Amino acid sequence: MTDTNTNPPIAGDSDGAAAALTDALGSAHTKAKILSEALPYMQRYDRKTVVVKYGGHAMGDPELARDFAQDVVLLKQAGVNPVVVHGGGPQIGRLLERLNIKTEFKDGLRVTDRQTVDVVEMVLAGSVNKEIVSAINDQGGKAVGISGKDANLMRAKRLERRVRDPESNIEKILDLGFVGEPGLVEPHIIDVIINSDLIPVVAPIGVGPDGETLNINADTFAAAIAVALTAKRLLLLTDVDGVLDKNGDLIRSMTTAEALDLIADGTISGGMIPKLESCASVVRGGVEGVVITDGRVPHCVLLELLTPHGVGTRISERKV
């Protein structure tokens, strides 16, 4: 029996379907073009190590945290060896406040006593580290969390800061407690991890001369790891665009000599000075390039490594 209720096609429907198909094909072609443009960059970093210092606003924003985890997983799938070093200052501060542990500062630097360093280790090697591991695993990766204490990865020494008394002009050493700086890096455990299908996520604490736990600045820790691994790149995710010139414009690329010149002529000031000095030292230590990039930009890691449209400032030995 013939169905007399069959509705005839509406003329506009075919036009709409054609338009939708055209849009879909256009989108597919765009994605294919993006992937093809990424190929030479994927080849550049194939089986190379990239150290990423993860911190700042990117760690506190759920969407940015997911984007970061996706970037790391994609890099590993593309044949790159990502090594994640993370901070956790805000999380430490919040827990210290909840526990009513007062923080003392000397000359602007946090003093870390025995009670505080226990909290630091609990937060960095515990909750923060495992949160990042879980985020990467949720995106299909296989992350494993370690700290600088595992397999004696980071043998540290007590950090010394000298200050001069303005009245007596006498120099004295500040006692910052359990605060350290990199000494000897033994990267065997990271080598084992990255030569498998695993992604290392490293908390920046080290082992002191007497076996004590020492809290180490995450940027400094990541720099030492990058040099020890002779990494292709060190990425420092920050809450700024990168290095700015005197007009406030982003400097996309500079040599180590240019970086030091900008410090000398006063273009660079404040907290960017030690960061740039550290970058220059890392490049001199054998890392091809260091990038100070804005972690608030979605997928900033992929944009920096796999596209020609980097979002930060690259410091290298020669102009690129």
PLY file of the C-alpha trace (Angstrom):
ply
format ascii 1.0
element vertex 320
property float x
property float y
property float z
element edge 319
property int vertex1
property int vertex2
end_header
0.00 0.00 0.00
1.40 3.36 -0.99
2.03 5.84 1.81
0.14 8.92 0.74
1.40 10.88 3.76
5.01 11.05 2.56
6.01 14.69 2.58
7.75 16.02 -0.53
11.22 17.42 -0.01
11.34 21.08 0.83
13.48 23.06 -1.58
15.27 24.90 1.19
16.28 21.66 2.92
18.69 20.60 0.16
20.25 24.04 0.12
20.71 23.93 3.89
22.23 20.45 3.74
24.63 21.55 1.02
25.66 24.59 3.05
26.21 22.42 6.12
28.31 19.99 4.09
30.38 22.83 2.67
30.98 24.21 6.17
31.96 20.78 7.45
34.38 20.20 4.58
35.82 23.67 5.03
36.37 22.98 8.73
37.94 19.58 7.94
40.26 21.16 5.37
41.26 23.83 7.87
42.07 21.20 10.48
44.04 19.17 7.92
46.00 22.27 6.96
46.82 22.97 10.61
48.00 19.40 11.11
50.15 19.48 7.97
51.74 22.75 9.11
52.59 21.10 12.44
54.51 18.28 10.75
57.93 19.98 10.48
57.71 21.03 14.12
56.78 17.51 15.18
59.82 16.26 13.27
62.01 18.89 14.98
61.03 17.64 18.43
60.78 13.93 17.60
62.32 11.96 20.50
63.61 15.21 22.01
63.05 16.21 25.63
61.01 19.28 26.50
60.87 20.44 30.12
57.79 22.46 31.05
57.57 24.42 34.29
53.85 24.48 35.05
52.49 27.04 37.49
50.76 30.35 37.95
47.18 31.02 36.84
47.19 28.01 34.50
47.22 25.68 37.52
44.25 27.34 39.18
41.90 27.47 36.18
40.12 24.15 35.44
39.81 24.81 31.68
43.45 25.86 31.33
44.50 22.86 33.42
42.61 20.58 31.02
44.15 22.31 28.00
47.61 21.85 29.51
47.00 18.15 30.18
45.81 17.68 26.58
48.92 19.44 25.27
51.22 17.20 27.27
49.45 14.02 26.14
49.52 15.10 22.50
53.25 15.85 22.70
53.93 12.37 24.08
51.77 10.80 21.35
53.69 12.83 18.75
57.01 11.36 19.86
58.16 14.19 22.13
59.38 13.49 25.68
57.65 16.03 27.95
58.87 16.47 31.53
56.56 18.50 33.77
57.94 20.39 36.78
55.27 22.18 38.81
54.97 24.83 41.46
52.33 25.17 44.15
52.92 28.34 46.15
49.25 29.40 46.46
48.20 25.91 47.55
50.95 25.88 50.19
49.89 29.30 51.44
46.25 28.25 51.76
47.07 25.12 53.76
49.46 27.00 56.07
46.66 29.46 56.74
44.16 26.68 57.47
46.64 25.11 59.89
47.30 28.50 61.53
51.01 28.26 60.74
52.39 31.76 60.45
54.87 32.50 57.68
57.89 34.65 58.40
59.60 36.66 55.69
63.15 38.00 55.69
64.09 40.59 53.11
61.04 39.53 51.09
61.92 35.82 51.18
59.79 33.16 52.88
61.47 31.43 55.81
60.74 27.71 55.80
61.05 26.10 59.23
60.68 22.39 60.02
56.89 22.59 60.41
56.49 24.57 57.21
58.67 22.29 55.10
56.55 19.32 56.17
53.50 21.14 54.79
55.42 22.08 51.62
56.32 18.47 50.97
52.78 17.28 51.70
51.33 19.77 49.23
53.92 19.63 46.44
54.74 15.92 46.43
51.23 14.99 47.50
48.02 16.77 46.58
49.27 19.10 43.84
51.45 16.50 42.17
48.71 13.87 42.10
46.15 16.38 40.84
48.33 17.06 37.79
49.00 13.36 37.30
45.26 12.67 37.36
44.54 15.47 34.88
47.03 14.03 32.39
45.71 10.51 32.89
42.14 11.73 32.35
43.19 12.92 28.88
44.55 9.51 27.93
48.15 9.90 29.07
50.13 7.80 31.53
51.66 10.17 34.03
53.69 9.25 37.08
54.41 11.62 39.95
57.84 11.90 41.58
59.83 14.47 43.51
63.47 15.45 43.61
63.91 13.04 46.52
63.10 9.98 44.42
66.25 8.09 43.39
68.21 11.15 44.62
67.12 13.04 41.53
67.92 16.42 43.09
70.70 16.71 45.65
70.29 20.22 46.96
72.20 22.64 49.15
70.93 25.26 51.55
70.11 28.53 49.82
72.19 31.44 51.07
71.17 35.04 50.72
73.49 37.83 51.81
72.18 41.24 52.79
73.98 44.36 53.92
72.80 46.25 56.98
72.11 49.84 55.81
73.24 51.33 59.12
76.39 49.33 59.90
77.18 48.34 56.30
77.96 44.88 57.64
77.03 41.95 55.40
75.17 39.06 56.96
73.71 35.74 55.78
69.96 35.27 56.00
68.84 32.00 57.56
65.91 30.90 55.40
65.58 27.49 57.00
64.76 24.55 54.75
65.05 26.43 51.46
67.41 24.97 48.90
68.93 25.39 45.50
70.01 22.72 43.01
73.30 21.00 43.67
73.84 17.69 41.87
71.14 16.38 39.51
71.03 12.63 38.91
68.46 12.29 36.09
68.48 8.48 35.81
64.92 8.10 37.09
63.60 10.62 34.54
65.53 8.90 31.73
63.89 5.61 32.66
60.43 7.18 32.69
60.65 9.16 29.45
62.06 6.19 27.55
58.81 4.36 28.24
55.25 5.47 27.52
55.11 7.37 30.81
55.16 11.12 31.48
57.07 12.33 34.57
55.49 15.00 36.76
58.10 16.31 39.19
57.63 18.18 42.49
60.42 20.71 43.21
61.80 19.45 46.49
65.29 18.09 46.98
67.48 16.17 49.39
69.78 18.29 51.54
73.33 17.49 52.71
72.04 15.74 55.84
69.12 13.99 54.13
66.67 16.75 55.01
63.91 17.96 52.71
64.62 21.29 51.00
62.05 23.42 49.20
63.36 24.68 45.83
61.96 27.40 43.59
60.14 25.65 40.72
61.77 27.78 37.97
65.23 27.07 39.36
64.43 23.37 39.76
63.12 23.08 36.18
66.19 24.89 34.83
68.54 22.44 36.55
66.55 19.46 35.26
66.58 20.85 31.69
70.37 21.26 31.75
70.93 17.79 33.22
68.73 16.23 30.50
70.21 18.45 27.73
66.63 19.28 26.83
65.69 20.72 23.46
63.47 23.32 25.13
62.61 24.65 28.55
59.18 26.30 28.74
58.39 28.54 31.69
54.64 29.10 32.02
54.02 32.44 33.72
51.28 34.99 34.26
52.82 37.53 31.88
52.99 37.74 28.09
56.75 37.27 28.06
59.59 39.81 27.97
58.50 43.31 26.99
60.55 46.10 25.43
60.56 49.74 26.58
57.32 50.36 24.66
55.57 47.47 26.37
55.61 45.31 23.22
56.39 41.60 23.35
59.91 40.59 22.32
59.41 37.29 20.52
63.05 36.25 20.24
66.35 37.34 21.73
69.86 36.04 22.22
71.41 35.53 25.65
73.63 38.55 25.00
70.61 40.71 24.15
68.84 39.52 27.29
71.73 40.60 29.49
71.97 43.93 27.64
68.29 44.61 28.39
68.97 44.03 32.06
72.02 46.30 32.00
70.20 49.21 30.31
67.23 49.03 32.67
64.63 47.77 30.18
64.14 44.69 32.33
63.41 45.14 36.01
61.96 43.40 39.04
61.34 39.67 39.08
62.07 39.32 35.37
65.78 40.00 36.01
66.60 36.72 37.84
64.33 34.84 35.42
66.26 36.12 32.38
69.62 35.55 34.07
68.54 31.97 34.75
67.41 31.56 31.12
70.80 32.73 29.86
72.54 30.29 32.22
70.35 27.41 31.01
71.17 28.13 27.36
74.87 28.29 28.18
74.39 24.92 29.90
73.40 23.24 26.64
69.64 23.73 26.30
68.86 24.97 22.77
66.23 27.49 23.83
64.21 28.72 26.79
60.74 30.19 26.33
58.98 32.47 28.79
55.35 32.12 27.80
51.90 33.09 29.03
50.25 30.12 30.70
46.90 31.92 30.59
46.71 31.37 26.81
44.76 28.16 26.00
47.03 25.43 24.58
50.07 27.69 24.92
52.43 24.68 24.96
51.22 23.42 21.56
51.17 26.93 20.12
54.77 27.43 21.18
56.17 24.10 20.02
54.08 22.97 17.06
53.15 26.18 15.25
55.04 29.18 13.86
52.93 31.42 16.10
54.72 31.24 19.43
53.04 33.11 22.26
56.06 34.03 24.38
59.70 35.12 24.32
62.37 32.66 23.20
65.92 33.04 24.51
68.66 31.20 22.61
72.36 31.51 21.83
71.72 32.83 18.33
68.88 34.81 16.80
66.21 32.55 15.29
0 1
1 2
2 3
3 4
4 5
5 6
6 7
7 8
8 9
9 10
10 11
11 12
12 13
13 14
14 15
15 16
16 17
17 18
18 19
19 20
20 21
21 22
22 23
23 24
24 25
25 26
26 27
27 28
28 29
29 30
30 31
31 32
32 33
33 34
34 35
35 36
36 37
37 38
38 39
39 40
40 41
41 42
42 43
43 44
44 45
45 46
46 47
47 48
48 49
49 50
50 51
51 52
52 53
53 54
54 55
55 56
56 57
57 58
58 59
59 60
60 61
61 62
62 63
63 64
64 65
65 66
66 67
67 68
68 69
69 70
70 71
71 72
72 73
73 74
74 75
75 76
76 77
77 78
78 79
79 80
80 81
81 82
82 83
83 84
84 85
85 86
86 87
87 88
88 89
89 90
90 91
91 92
92 93
93 94
94 95
95 96
96 97
97 98
98 99
99 100
100 101
101 102
102 103
103 104
104 105
105 106
106 107
107 108
108 109
109 110
110 111
111 112
112 113
113 114
114 115
115 116
116 117
117 118
118 119
119 120
120 121
121 122
122 123
123 124
124 125
125 126
126 127
127 128
128 129
129 130
130 131
131 132
132 133
133 134
134 135
135 136
136 137
137 138
138 139
139 140
140 141
141 142
142 143
143 144
144 145
145 146
146 147
147 148
148 149
149 150
150 151
151 152
152 153
153 154
154 155
155 156
156 157
157 158
158 159
159 160
160 161
161 162
162 163
163 164
164 165
165 166
166 167
167 168
168 169
169 170
170 171
171 172
172 173
173 174
174 175
175 176
176 177
177 178
178 179
179 180
180 181
181 182
182 183
183 184
184 185
185 186
186 187
187 188
188 189
189 190
190 191
191 192
192 193
193 194
194 195
195 196
196 197
197 198
198 199
199 200
200 201
201 202
202 203
203 204
204 205
205 206
206 207
207 208
208 209
209 210
210 211
211 212
212 213
213 214
214 215
215 216
216 217
217 218
218 219
219 220
220 221
221 222
222 223
223 224
224 225
225 226
226 227
227 228
228 229
229 230
230 231
231 232
232 233
233 234
234 235
235 236
236 237
237 238
238 239
239 240
240 241
241 242
242 243
243 244
244 245
245 246
246 247
247 248
248 249
249 250
250 251
251 252
252 253
253 254
254 255
255 256
256 257
257 258
258 259
259 260
260 261
261 262
262 263
263 264
264 265
265 266
266 267
267 268
268 269
269 270
270 271
271 272
272 273
273 274
274 275
275 276
276 277
277 278
278 279
279 280
280 281
281 282
282 283
283 284
284 285
285 286
286 287
287 288
288 289
289 290
290 291
291 292
292 293
293 294
294 295
295 296
296 297
297 298
298 299
299 300
300 301
301 302
302 303
303 304
304 305
305 306
306 307
307 308
308 309
309 310
310 311
311 312
312 313
313 314
314 315
315 316
316 317
317 318
318 319
